[in-house]
Amino acid sequence: MQRPFPPPAPQPQPPLYQKAVGLLGRTVGLSLKNGQGISGVLCQVQANELFVLQYLYQAQFATFHYPLQDIQDIHAFPPCRQGPTY
């Protein structure tokens, strides 16, 4: 009787993938390698893509997906500052 082959070992994910998983559900800014900046809520990380809910106009939002290979970095939005602003 032949033994089945063991399942392939999971591939280690790049650090940017791990960073994105830690930011799920948060408002983030993406720096794309082409120089663009994107902001929105990070909804999902799947198949080396980030799914970001972005505001379009009026009361319309849409989810866009960005390949991990096109992303330079990802940053969580900082908290709002309290007190007067000048």
PDB file with one MODEL, atoms N, CA, C and O in Angstrom:
MODEL        1
ATOM      1  N   MET A   1       0.840  -1.181   0.000  1.00  0.00           N
ATOM      2  CA  MET A   1       0.000   0.000   0.000  1.00  0.00           C
ATOM      3  C   MET A   1       0.883   1.241   0.000  1.00  0.00           C
ATOM      4  O   MET A   1       1.830   1.356   0.778  1.00  0.00           O
ATOM      5  N   GLN A   2       0.549   2.155  -0.883  1.00  0.00           N
ATOM      6  CA  GLN A   2       1.327   3.387  -0.966  1.00  0.00           C
ATOM      7  C   GLN A   2       0.832   4.398   0.067  1.00  0.00           C
ATOM      8  O   GLN A   2      -0.363   4.531   0.332  1.00  0.00           O
ATOM      9  N   ARG A   3       1.788   5.085   0.623  1.00  0.00           N
ATOM     10  CA  ARG A   3       1.432   6.155   1.550  1.00  0.00           C
ATOM     11  C   ARG A   3       1.201   7.435   0.757  1.00  0.00           C
ATOM     12  O   ARG A   3       1.920   7.709  -0.203  1.00  0.00           O
ATOM     13  N   PRO A   4       0.208   8.213   1.151  1.00  0.00           N
ATOM     14  CA  PRO A   4       0.003   9.481   0.443  1.00  0.00           C
ATOM     15  C   PRO A   4       1.153  10.435   0.747  1.00  0.00           C
ATOM     16  O   PRO A   4       1.770  10.389   1.811  1.00  0.00           O
ATOM     17  N   PHE A   5       1.413  11.290  -0.216  1.00  0.00           N
ATOM     18  CA  PHE A   5       2.454  12.287  -0.012  1.00  0.00           C
ATOM     19  C   PHE A   5       1.994  13.254   1.074  1.00  0.00           C
ATOM     20  O   PHE A   5       0.809  13.574   1.155  1.00  0.00           O
ATOM     21  N   PRO A   6       2.921  13.720   1.907  1.00  0.00           N
ATOM     22  CA  PRO A   6       2.528  14.704   2.914  1.00  0.00           C
ATOM     23  C   PRO A   6       2.138  16.016   2.227  1.00  0.00           C
ATOM     24  O   PRO A   6       2.650  16.329   1.152  1.00  0.00           O
ATOM     25  N   PRO A   7       1.244  16.772   2.839  1.00  0.00           N
ATOM     26  CA  PRO A   7       0.868  18.049   2.222  1.00  0.00           C
ATOM     27  C   PRO A   7       2.082  18.968   2.171  1.00  0.00           C
ATOM     28  O   PRO A   7       2.969  18.877   3.020  1.00  0.00           O
ATOM     29  N   PRO A   8       2.121  19.847   1.182  1.00  0.00           N
ATOM     30  CA  PRO A   8       3.269  20.751   1.094  1.00  0.00           C
ATOM     31  C   PRO A   8       3.318  21.664   2.314  1.00  0.00           C
ATOM     32  O   PRO A   8       2.288  22.060   2.859  1.00  0.00           O
ATOM     33  N   ALA A   9       4.524  21.982   2.721  1.00  0.00           N
ATOM     34  CA  ALA A   9       4.699  22.887   3.870  1.00  0.00           C
ATOM     35  C   ALA A   9       4.210  24.274   3.480  1.00  0.00           C
ATOM     36  O   ALA A   9       4.435  24.716   2.353  1.00  0.00           O
ATOM     37  N   PRO A  10       3.547  24.960   4.393  1.00  0.00           N
ATOM     38  CA  PRO A  10       3.086  26.310   4.074  1.00  0.00           C
ATOM     39  C   PRO A  10       4.278  27.217   3.787  1.00  0.00           C
ATOM     40  O   PRO A  10       5.302  27.158   4.468  1.00  0.00           O
ATOM     41  N   GLN A  11       4.126  28.046   2.777  1.00  0.00           N
ATOM     42  CA  GLN A  11       5.174  28.986   2.414  1.00  0.00           C
ATOM     43  C   GLN A  11       5.173  30.143   3.400  1.00  0.00           C
ATOM     44  O   GLN A  11       4.107  30.641   3.762  1.00  0.00           O
ATOM     45  N   PRO A  12       6.351  30.580   3.844  1.00  0.00           N
ATOM     46  CA  PRO A  12       6.376  31.730   4.738  1.00  0.00           C
ATOM     47  C   PRO A  12       5.880  32.974   3.995  1.00  0.00           C
ATOM     48  O   PRO A  12       6.219  33.202   2.833  1.00  0.00           O
ATOM     49  N   GLN A  13       5.085  33.755   4.682  1.00  0.00           N
ATOM     50  CA  GLN A  13       4.529  34.956   4.076  1.00  0.00           C
ATOM     51  C   GLN A  13       5.514  36.111   4.240  1.00  0.00           C
ATOM     52  O   GLN A  13       6.234  36.174   5.236  1.00  0.00           O
ATOM     53  N   PRO A  14       5.552  37.034   3.260  1.00  0.00           N
ATOM     54  CA  PRO A  14       6.450  38.181   3.377  1.00  0.00           C
ATOM     55  C   PRO A  14       6.039  39.067   4.558  1.00  0.00           C
ATOM     56  O   PRO A  14       4.881  39.048   4.974  1.00  0.00           O
ATOM     57  N   PRO A  15       6.985  39.843   5.098  1.00  0.00           N
ATOM     58  CA  PRO A  15       6.675  40.695   6.250  1.00  0.00           C
ATOM     59  C   PRO A  15       5.508  41.650   5.996  1.00  0.00           C
ATOM     60  O   PRO A  15       4.731  41.928   6.909  1.00  0.00           O
ATOM     61  N   LEU A  16       5.377  42.152   4.772  1.00  0.00           N
ATOM     62  CA  LEU A  16       4.274  43.068   4.467  1.00  0.00           C
ATOM     63  C   LEU A  16       2.925  42.368   4.604  1.00  0.00           C
ATOM     64  O   LEU A  16       1.951  42.984   5.037  1.00  0.00           O
ATOM     65  N   TYR A  17       2.859  41.112   4.247  1.00  0.00           N
ATOM     66  CA  TYR A  17       1.635  40.323   4.402  1.00  0.00           C
ATOM     67  C   TYR A  17       1.291  40.208   5.886  1.00  0.00           C
ATOM     68  O   TYR A  17       0.147  40.426   6.286  1.00  0.00           O
ATOM     69  N   GLN A  18       2.280  39.868   6.688  1.00  0.00           N
ATOM     70  CA  GLN A  18       2.064  39.733   8.125  1.00  0.00           C
ATOM     71  C   GLN A  18       1.641  41.063   8.747  1.00  0.00           C
ATOM     72  O   GLN A  18       0.781  41.095   9.626  1.00  0.00           O
ATOM     73  N   LYS A  19       2.242  42.149   8.293  1.00  0.00           N
ATOM     74  CA  LYS A  19       1.876  43.476   8.783  1.00  0.00           C
ATOM     75  C   LYS A  19       0.423  43.779   8.448  1.00  0.00           C
ATOM     76  O   LYS A  19      -0.314  44.302   9.283  1.00  0.00           O
ATOM     77  N   ALA A  20       0.008  43.450   7.221  1.00  0.00           N
ATOM     78  CA  ALA A  20      -1.364  43.699   6.784  1.00  0.00           C
ATOM     79  C   ALA A  20      -2.354  42.889   7.615  1.00  0.00           C
ATOM     80  O   ALA A  20      -3.399  43.414   8.002  1.00  0.00           O
ATOM     81  N   VAL A  21      -2.054  41.641   7.895  1.00  0.00           N
ATOM     82  CA  VAL A  21      -2.953  40.804   8.704  1.00  0.00           C
ATOM     83  C   VAL A  21      -3.169  41.443  10.071  1.00  0.00           C
ATOM     84  O   VAL A  21      -4.273  41.390  10.612  1.00  0.00           O
ATOM     85  N   GLY A  22      -2.131  42.043  10.630  1.00  0.00           N
ATOM     86  CA  GLY A  22      -2.243  42.706  11.919  1.00  0.00           C
ATOM     87  C   GLY A  22      -3.060  43.986  11.879  1.00  0.00           C
ATOM     88  O   GLY A  22      -3.467  44.491  12.926  1.00  0.00           O
ATOM     89  N   LEU A  23      -3.306  44.521  10.684  1.00  0.00           N
ATOM     90  CA  LEU A  23      -4.052  45.776  10.539  1.00  0.00           C
ATOM     91  C   LEU A  23      -5.471  45.571  10.011  1.00  0.00           C
ATOM     92  O   LEU A  23      -6.157  46.543   9.695  1.00  0.00           O
ATOM     93  N   LEU A  24      -5.916  44.330   9.912  1.00  0.00           N
ATOM     94  CA  LEU A  24      -7.264  44.057   9.397  1.00  0.00           C
ATOM     95  C   LEU A  24      -8.321  44.820  10.188  1.00  0.00           C
ATOM     96  O   LEU A  24      -8.291  44.853  11.418  1.00  0.00           O
ATOM     97  N   GLY A  25      -9.254  45.431   9.463  1.00  0.00           N
ATOM     98  CA  GLY A  25     -10.341  46.171  10.085  1.00  0.00           C
ATOM     99  C   GLY A  25      -9.994  47.599  10.441  1.00  0.00           C
ATOM    100  O   GLY A  25     -10.860  48.343  10.900  1.00  0.00           O
ATOM    101  N   ARG A  26      -8.756  48.000  10.242  1.00  0.00           N
ATOM    102  CA  ARG A  26      -8.319  49.363  10.585  1.00  0.00           C
ATOM    103  C   ARG A  26      -8.260  50.237   9.349  1.00  0.00           C
ATOM    104  O   ARG A  26      -8.183  49.742   8.224  1.00  0.00           O
ATOM    105  N   THR A  27      -8.296  51.530   9.567  1.00  0.00           N
ATOM    106  CA  THR A  27      -8.096  52.489   8.484  1.00  0.00           C
ATOM    107  C   THR A  27      -6.602  52.586   8.221  1.00  0.00           C
ATOM    108  O   THR A  27      -5.811  52.843   9.128  1.00  0.00           O
ATOM    109  N   VAL A  28      -6.232  52.376   6.966  1.00  0.00           N
ATOM    110  CA  VAL A  28      -4.814  52.328   6.605  1.00  0.00           C
ATOM    111  C   VAL A  28      -4.534  53.225   5.407  1.00  0.00           C
ATOM    112  O   VAL A  28      -5.436  53.623   4.669  1.00  0.00           O
ATOM    113  N   GLY A  29      -3.272  53.522   5.245  1.00  0.00           N
ATOM    114  CA  GLY A  29      -2.766  54.163   4.044  1.00  0.00           C
ATOM    115  C   GLY A  29      -1.814  53.208   3.368  1.00  0.00           C
ATOM    116  O   GLY A  29      -0.947  52.625   4.018  1.00  0.00           O
ATOM    117  N   LEU A  30      -1.967  53.041   2.071  1.00  0.00           N
ATOM    118  CA  LEU A  30      -1.061  52.191   1.298  1.00  0.00           C
ATOM    119  C   LEU A  30      -0.164  53.078   0.451  1.00  0.00           C
ATOM    120  O   LEU A  30      -0.641  54.013  -0.191  1.00  0.00           O
ATOM    121  N   SER A  31       1.112  52.794   0.446  1.00  0.00           N
ATOM    122  CA  SER A  31       2.054  53.419  -0.475  1.00  0.00           C
ATOM    123  C   SER A  31       2.304  52.419  -1.586  1.00  0.00           C
ATOM    124  O   SER A  31       2.874  51.353  -1.352  1.00  0.00           O
ATOM    125  N   LEU A  32       1.882  52.756  -2.785  1.00  0.00           N
ATOM    126  CA  LEU A  32       2.113  51.861  -3.917  1.00  0.00           C
ATOM    127  C   LEU A  32       3.479  52.148  -4.529  1.00  0.00           C
ATOM    128  O   LEU A  32       3.999  53.257  -4.408  1.00  0.00           O
ATOM    129  N   LYS A  33       4.047  51.161  -5.174  1.00  0.00           N
ATOM    130  CA  LYS A  33       5.368  51.308  -5.793  1.00  0.00           C
ATOM    131  C   LYS A  33       5.374  52.308  -6.940  1.00  0.00           C
ATOM    132  O   LYS A  33       6.428  52.826  -7.306  1.00  0.00           O
ATOM    133  N   ASN A  34       4.188  52.586  -7.518  1.00  0.00           N
ATOM    134  CA  ASN A  34       4.124  53.553  -8.618  1.00  0.00           C
ATOM    135  C   ASN A  34       4.009  54.994  -8.128  1.00  0.00           C
ATOM    136  O   ASN A  34       3.881  55.914  -8.935  1.00  0.00           O
ATOM    137  N   GLY A  35       4.055  55.198  -6.787  1.00  0.00           N
ATOM    138  CA  GLY A  35       4.008  56.540  -6.226  1.00  0.00           C
ATOM    139  C   GLY A  35       2.636  56.964  -5.739  1.00  0.00           C
ATOM    140  O   GLY A  35       2.519  57.991  -5.070  1.00  0.00           O
ATOM    141  N   GLN A  36       1.601  56.214  -6.050  1.00  0.00           N
ATOM    142  CA  GLN A  36       0.258  56.550  -5.600  1.00  0.00           C
ATOM    143  C   GLN A  36       0.100  56.247  -4.118  1.00  0.00           C
ATOM    144  O   GLN A  36       0.803  55.409  -3.555  1.00  0.00           O
ATOM    145  N   GLY A  37      -0.847  56.955  -3.502  1.00  0.00           N
ATOM    146  CA  GLY A  37      -1.232  56.669  -2.135  1.00  0.00           C
ATOM    147  C   GLY A  37      -2.704  56.320  -2.099  1.00  0.00           C
ATOM    148  O   GLY A  37      -3.508  56.947  -2.788  1.00  0.00           O
ATOM    149  N   ILE A  38      -3.063  55.339  -1.314  1.00  0.00           N
ATOM    150  CA  ILE A  38      -4.443  54.870  -1.199  1.00  0.00           C
ATOM    151  C   ILE A  38      -4.793  54.877   0.281  1.00  0.00           C
ATOM    152  O   ILE A  38      -3.953  54.548   1.119  1.00  0.00           O
ATOM    153  N   SER A  39      -6.026  55.247   0.611  1.00  0.00           N
ATOM    154  CA  SER A  39      -6.464  55.130   1.999  1.00  0.00           C
ATOM    155  C   SER A  39      -7.845  54.505   2.046  1.00  0.00           C
ATOM    156  O   SER A  39      -8.658  54.684   1.139  1.00  0.00           O
ATOM    157  N   GLY A  40      -8.092  53.772   3.113  1.00  0.00           N
ATOM    158  CA  GLY A  40      -9.381  53.128   3.302  1.00  0.00           C
ATOM    159  C   GLY A  40      -9.295  52.123   4.425  1.00  0.00           C
ATOM    160  O   GLY A  40      -8.301  52.067   5.148  1.00  0.00           O
ATOM    161  N   VAL A  41     -10.338  51.329   4.570  1.00  0.00           N
ATOM    162  CA  VAL A  41     -10.390  50.308   5.611  1.00  0.00           C
ATOM    163  C   VAL A  41      -9.880  48.995   5.018  1.00  0.00           C
ATOM    164  O   VAL A  41     -10.375  48.542   3.986  1.00  0.00           O
ATOM    165  N   LEU A  42      -8.906  48.398   5.664  1.00  0.00           N
ATOM    166  CA  LEU A  42      -8.358  47.115   5.211  1.00  0.00           C
ATOM    167  C   LEU A  42      -9.327  46.014   5.624  1.00  0.00           C
ATOM    168  O   LEU A  42      -9.465  45.712   6.810  1.00  0.00           O
ATOM    169  N   CYS A  43      -9.995  45.418   4.643  1.00  0.00           N
ATOM    170  CA  CYS A  43     -11.053  44.445   4.915  1.00  0.00           C
ATOM    171  C   CYS A  43     -10.584  42.998   4.888  1.00  0.00           C
ATOM    172  O   CYS A  43     -11.094  42.161   5.632  1.00  0.00           O
ATOM    173  N   GLN A  44      -9.615  42.704   4.033  1.00  0.00           N
ATOM    174  CA  GLN A  44      -9.238  41.299   3.854  1.00  0.00           C
ATOM    175  C   GLN A  44      -7.842  41.208   3.255  1.00  0.00           C
ATOM    176  O   GLN A  44      -7.419  42.067   2.483  1.00  0.00           O
ATOM    177  N   VAL A  45      -7.145  40.153   3.628  1.00  0.00           N
ATOM    178  CA  VAL A  45      -5.861  39.797   3.020  1.00  0.00           C
ATOM    179  C   VAL A  45      -6.021  38.368   2.540  1.00  0.00           C
ATOM    180  O   VAL A  45      -6.219  37.452   3.338  1.00  0.00           O
ATOM    181  N   GLN A  46      -5.934  38.180   1.223  1.00  0.00           N
ATOM    182  CA  GLN A  46      -6.172  36.853   0.658  1.00  0.00           C
ATOM    183  C   GLN A  46      -5.415  36.711  -0.647  1.00  0.00           C
ATOM    184  O   GLN A  46      -5.394  37.624  -1.473  1.00  0.00           O
ATOM    185  N   ALA A  47      -4.795  35.559  -0.821  1.00  0.00           N
ATOM    186  CA  ALA A  47      -4.107  35.223  -2.075  1.00  0.00           C
ATOM    187  C   ALA A  47      -3.145  36.335  -2.494  1.00  0.00           C
ATOM    188  O   ALA A  47      -3.108  36.729  -3.659  1.00  0.00           O
ATOM    189  N   ASN A  48      -2.370  36.833  -1.534  1.00  0.00           N
ATOM    190  CA  ASN A  48      -1.387  37.893  -1.785  1.00  0.00           C
ATOM    191  C   ASN A  48      -1.990  39.162  -2.359  1.00  0.00           C
ATOM    192  O   ASN A  48      -1.354  39.863  -3.146  1.00  0.00           O
ATOM    193  N   GLU A  49      -3.222  39.452  -1.961  1.00  0.00           N
ATOM    194  CA  GLU A  49      -3.868  40.712  -2.324  1.00  0.00           C
ATOM    195  C   GLU A  49      -4.483  41.332  -1.073  1.00  0.00           C
ATOM    196  O   GLU A  49      -4.927  40.632  -0.164  1.00  0.00           O
ATOM    197  N   LEU A  50      -4.496  42.662  -1.051  1.00  0.00           N
ATOM    198  CA  LEU A  50      -5.167  43.396   0.009  1.00  0.00           C
ATOM    199  C   LEU A  50      -6.463  43.949  -0.536  1.00  0.00           C
ATOM    200  O   LEU A  50      -6.489  44.512  -1.630  1.00  0.00           O
ATOM    201  N   PHE A  51      -7.543  43.795   0.215  1.00  0.00           N
ATOM    202  CA  PHE A  51      -8.854  44.309  -0.166  1.00  0.00           C
ATOM    203  C   PHE A  51      -9.152  45.506   0.727  1.00  0.00           C
ATOM    204  O   PHE A  51      -9.230  45.378   1.949  1.00  0.00           O
ATOM    205  N   VAL A  52      -9.319  46.674   0.102  1.00  0.00           N
ATOM    206  CA  VAL A  52      -9.470  47.925   0.831  1.00  0.00           C
ATOM    207  C   VAL A  52     -10.796  48.577   0.444  1.00  0.00           C
ATOM    208  O   VAL A  52     -11.073  48.788  -0.737  1.00  0.00           O
ATOM    209  N   LEU A  53     -11.611  48.892   1.449  1.00  0.00           N
ATOM    210  CA  LEU A  53     -12.871  49.602   1.241  1.00  0.00           C
ATOM    211  C   LEU A  53     -12.556  51.089   1.156  1.00  0.00           C
ATOM    212  O   LEU A  53     -12.033  51.677   2.103  1.00  0.00           O
ATOM    213  N   GLN A  54     -12.880  51.697   0.003  1.00  0.00           N
ATOM    214  CA  GLN A  54     -12.565  53.096  -0.238  1.00  0.00           C
ATOM    215  C   GLN A  54     -13.840  53.895  -0.493  1.00  0.00           C
ATOM    216  O   GLN A  54     -14.829  53.382  -1.015  1.00  0.00           O
ATOM    217  N   TYR A  55     -13.781  55.151  -0.111  1.00  0.00           N
ATOM    218  CA  TYR A  55     -14.892  56.072  -0.352  1.00  0.00           C
ATOM    219  C   TYR A  55     -14.829  56.546  -1.797  1.00  0.00           C
ATOM    220  O   TYR A  55     -13.760  56.900  -2.295  1.00  0.00           O
ATOM    221  N   LEU A  56     -15.987  56.551  -2.472  1.00  0.00           N
ATOM    222  CA  LEU A  56     -16.051  57.049  -3.841  1.00  0.00           C
ATOM    223  C   LEU A  56     -16.604  58.474  -3.852  1.00  0.00           C
ATOM    224  O   LEU A  56     -15.858  59.425  -4.086  1.00  0.00           O
ATOM    225  N   TYR A  57     -17.904  58.628  -3.603  1.00  0.00           N
ATOM    226  CA  TYR A  57     -18.542  59.938  -3.499  1.00  0.00           C
ATOM    227  C   TYR A  57     -19.934  59.747  -2.936  1.00  0.00           C
ATOM    228  O   TYR A  57     -20.481  58.644  -2.937  1.00  0.00           O
ATOM    229  N   GLN A  58     -20.503  60.857  -2.450  1.00  0.00           N
ATOM    230  CA  GLN A  58     -21.799  60.833  -1.778  1.00  0.00           C
ATOM    231  C   GLN A  58     -21.813  59.713  -0.747  1.00  0.00           C
ATOM    232  O   GLN A  58     -20.993  59.739   0.171  1.00  0.00           O
ATOM    233  N   ALA A  59     -22.685  58.753  -0.852  1.00  0.00           N
ATOM    234  CA  ALA A  59     -22.744  57.659   0.128  1.00  0.00           C
ATOM    235  C   ALA A  59     -22.278  56.353  -0.495  1.00  0.00           C
ATOM    236  O   ALA A  59     -22.753  55.280  -0.122  1.00  0.00           O
ATOM    237  N   GLN A  60     -21.344  56.438  -1.448  1.00  0.00           N
ATOM    238  CA  GLN A  60     -20.907  55.232  -2.154  1.00  0.00           C
ATOM    239  C   GLN A  60     -19.478  54.838  -1.761  1.00  0.00           C
ATOM    240  O   GLN A  60     -18.565  55.662  -1.704  1.00  0.00           O
ATOM    241  N   PHE A  61     -19.338  53.564  -1.499  1.00  0.00           N
ATOM    242  CA  PHE A  61     -18.048  52.983  -1.161  1.00  0.00           C
ATOM    243  C   PHE A  61     -17.839  51.771  -2.071  1.00  0.00           C
ATOM    244  O   PHE A  61     -18.805  51.175  -2.548  1.00  0.00           O
ATOM    245  N   ALA A  62     -16.605  51.418  -2.304  1.00  0.00           N
ATOM    246  CA  ALA A  62     -16.305  50.230  -3.110  1.00  0.00           C
ATOM    247  C   ALA A  62     -15.046  49.576  -2.564  1.00  0.00           C
ATOM    248  O   ALA A  62     -14.162  50.244  -2.027  1.00  0.00           O
ATOM    249  N   THR A  63     -14.981  48.262  -2.711  1.00  0.00           N
ATOM    250  CA  THR A  63     -13.800  47.515  -2.292  1.00  0.00           C
ATOM    251  C   THR A  63     -12.902  47.306  -3.503  1.00  0.00           C
ATOM    252  O   THR A  63     -13.329  46.786  -4.534  1.00  0.00           O
ATOM    253  N   PHE A  64     -11.660  47.718  -3.356  1.00  0.00           N
ATOM    254  CA  PHE A  64     -10.653  47.547  -4.398  1.00  0.00           C
ATOM    255  C   PHE A  64      -9.615  46.560  -3.880  1.00  0.00           C
ATOM    256  O   PHE A  64      -9.387  46.456  -2.674  1.00  0.00           O
ATOM    257  N   HIS A  65      -8.994  45.841  -4.799  1.00  0.00           N
ATOM    258  CA  HIS A  65      -7.944  44.916  -4.371  1.00  0.00           C
ATOM    259  C   HIS A  65      -6.630  45.303  -5.027  1.00  0.00           C
ATOM    260  O   HIS A  65      -6.582  45.728  -6.182  1.00  0.00           O
ATOM    261  N   TYR A  66      -5.571  45.142  -4.254  1.00  0.00           N
ATOM    262  CA  TYR A  66      -4.229  45.529  -4.679  1.00  0.00           C
ATOM    263  C   TYR A  66      -3.282  44.360  -4.458  1.00  0.00           C
ATOM    264  O   TYR A  66      -3.192  43.841  -3.345  1.00  0.00           O
ATOM    265  N   PRO A  67      -2.569  43.934  -5.508  1.00  0.00           N
ATOM    266  CA  PRO A  67      -1.592  42.853  -5.341  1.00  0.00           C
ATOM    267  C   PRO A  67      -0.485  43.284  -4.378  1.00  0.00           C
ATOM    268  O   PRO A  67      -0.013  44.419  -4.434  1.00  0.00           O
ATOM    269  N   LEU A  68      -0.085  42.391  -3.515  1.00  0.00           N
ATOM    270  CA  LEU A  68       0.952  42.675  -2.544  1.00  0.00           C
ATOM    271  C   LEU A  68       2.244  43.126  -3.226  1.00  0.00           C
ATOM    272  O   LEU A  68       2.984  43.941  -2.675  1.00  0.00           O
ATOM    273  N   GLN A  69       2.513  42.607  -4.407  1.00  0.00           N
ATOM    274  CA  GLN A  69       3.746  42.953  -5.126  1.00  0.00           C
ATOM    275  C   GLN A  69       3.765  44.409  -5.584  1.00  0.00           C
ATOM    276  O   GLN A  69       4.830  44.940  -5.899  1.00  0.00           O
ATOM    277  N   ASP A  70       2.587  45.072  -5.626  1.00  0.00           N
ATOM    278  CA  ASP A  70       2.513  46.469  -6.045  1.00  0.00           C
ATOM    279  C   ASP A  70       2.589  47.449  -4.876  1.00  0.00           C
ATOM    280  O   ASP A  70       2.564  48.662  -5.079  1.00  0.00           O
ATOM    281  N   ILE A  71       2.682  46.923  -3.648  1.00  0.00           N
ATOM    282  CA  ILE A  71       2.620  47.764  -2.461  1.00  0.00           C
ATOM    283  C   ILE A  71       4.016  47.944  -1.871  1.00  0.00           C
ATOM    284  O   ILE A  71       4.738  46.978  -1.625  1.00  0.00           O
ATOM    285  N   GLN A  72       4.371  49.203  -1.652  1.00  0.00           N
ATOM    286  CA  GLN A  72       5.657  49.541  -1.031  1.00  0.00           C
ATOM    287  C   GLN A  72       5.575  49.374   0.484  1.00  0.00           C
ATOM    288  O   GLN A  72       6.444  48.757   1.101  1.00  0.00           O
ATOM    289  N   ASP A  73       4.505  49.939   1.081  1.00  0.00           N
ATOM    290  CA  ASP A  73       4.345  49.842   2.535  1.00  0.00           C
ATOM    291  C   ASP A  73       2.893  50.094   2.905  1.00  0.00           C
ATOM    292  O   ASP A  73       2.099  50.552   2.083  1.00  0.00           O
ATOM    293  N   ILE A  74       2.559  49.792   4.139  1.00  0.00           N
ATOM    294  CA  ILE A  74       1.211  49.982   4.657  1.00  0.00           C
ATOM    295  C   ILE A  74       1.336  50.577   6.061  1.00  0.00           C
ATOM    296  O   ILE A  74       2.170  50.153   6.861  1.00  0.00           O
ATOM    297  N   HIS A  75       0.483  51.571   6.339  1.00  0.00           N
ATOM    298  CA  HIS A  75       0.529  52.260   7.629  1.00  0.00           C
ATOM    299  C   HIS A  75      -0.869  52.416   8.184  1.00  0.00           C
ATOM    300  O   HIS A  75      -1.803  52.741   7.451  1.00  0.00           O
ATOM    301  N   ALA A  76      -1.015  52.184   9.486  1.00  0.00           N
ATOM    302  CA  ALA A  76      -2.279  52.450  10.165  1.00  0.00           C
ATOM    303  C   ALA A  76      -2.419  53.957  10.345  1.00  0.00           C
ATOM    304  O   ALA A  76      -1.429  54.664  10.535  1.00  0.00           O
ATOM    305  N   PHE A  77      -3.671  54.445  10.283  1.00  0.00           N
ATOM    306  CA  PHE A  77      -3.908  55.855  10.544  1.00  0.00           C
ATOM    307  C   PHE A  77      -3.615  56.132  12.016  1.00  0.00           C
ATOM    308  O   PHE A  77      -3.929  55.312  12.878  1.00  0.00           O
ATOM    309  N   PRO A  78      -3.009  57.292  12.304  1.00  0.00           N
ATOM    310  CA  PRO A  78      -2.786  57.632  13.711  1.00  0.00           C
ATOM    311  C   PRO A  78      -4.089  58.111  14.338  1.00  0.00           C
ATOM    312  O   PRO A  78      -5.028  58.471  13.629  1.00  0.00           O
ATOM    313  N   PRO A  79      -4.146  58.114  15.670  1.00  0.00           N
ATOM    314  CA  PRO A  79      -5.350  58.644  16.334  1.00  0.00           C
ATOM    315  C   PRO A  79      -5.444  60.158  16.139  1.00  0.00           C
ATOM    316  O   PRO A  79      -4.440  60.817  15.866  1.00  0.00           O
ATOM    317  N   CYS A  80      -6.626  60.691  16.275  1.00  0.00           N
ATOM    318  CA  CYS A  80      -6.830  62.136  16.184  1.00  0.00           C
ATOM    319  C   CYS A  80      -6.196  62.808  17.401  1.00  0.00           C
ATOM    320  O   CYS A  80      -6.195  62.262  18.504  1.00  0.00           O
ATOM    321  N   ARG A  81      -5.665  63.989  17.174  1.00  0.00           N
ATOM    322  CA  ARG A  81      -5.095  64.764  18.291  1.00  0.00           C
ATOM    323  C   ARG A  81      -6.217  65.490  18.998  1.00  0.00           C
ATOM    324  O   ARG A  81      -7.153  65.985  18.370  1.00  0.00           O
ATOM    325  N   GLN A  82      -6.110  65.547  20.304  1.00  0.00           N
ATOM    326  CA  GLN A  82      -7.097  66.265  21.109  1.00  0.00           C
ATOM    327  C   GLN A  82      -6.593  67.684  21.356  1.00  0.00           C
ATOM    328  O   GLN A  82      -5.386  67.922  21.409  1.00  0.00           O
ATOM    329  N   GLY A  83      -7.506  68.604  21.503  1.00  0.00           N
ATOM    330  CA  GLY A  83      -7.140  69.980  21.804  1.00  0.00           C
ATOM    331  C   GLY A  83      -7.195  70.844  20.566  1.00  0.00           C
ATOM    332  O   GLY A  83      -7.508  70.363  19.477  1.00  0.00           O
ATOM    333  N   PRO A  84      -6.889  72.126  20.730  1.00  0.00           N
ATOM    334  CA  PRO A  84      -6.992  73.058  19.598  1.00  0.00           C
ATOM    335  C   PRO A  84      -5.924  72.790  18.537  1.00  0.00           C
ATOM    336  O   PRO A  84      -4.812  72.359  18.841  1.00  0.00           O
ATOM    337  N   THR A  85      -6.285  73.050  17.320  1.00  0.00           N
ATOM    338  CA  THR A  85      -5.329  72.967  16.205  1.00  0.00           C
ATOM    339  C   THR A  85      -5.205  74.370  15.613  1.00  0.00           C
ATOM    340  O   THR A  85      -6.195  75.093  15.498  1.00  0.00           O
ATOM    341  N   TYR A  86      -4.028  74.734  15.253  1.00  0.00           N
ATOM    342  CA  TYR A  86      -3.780  76.078  14.715  1.00  0.00           C
ATOM    343  C   TYR A  86      -3.311  76.001  13.305  1.00  0.00           C
ATOM    344  O   TYR A  86      -3.050  77.031  12.684  1.00  0.00           O
TER     345      TYR A  86
ENDMDL
END
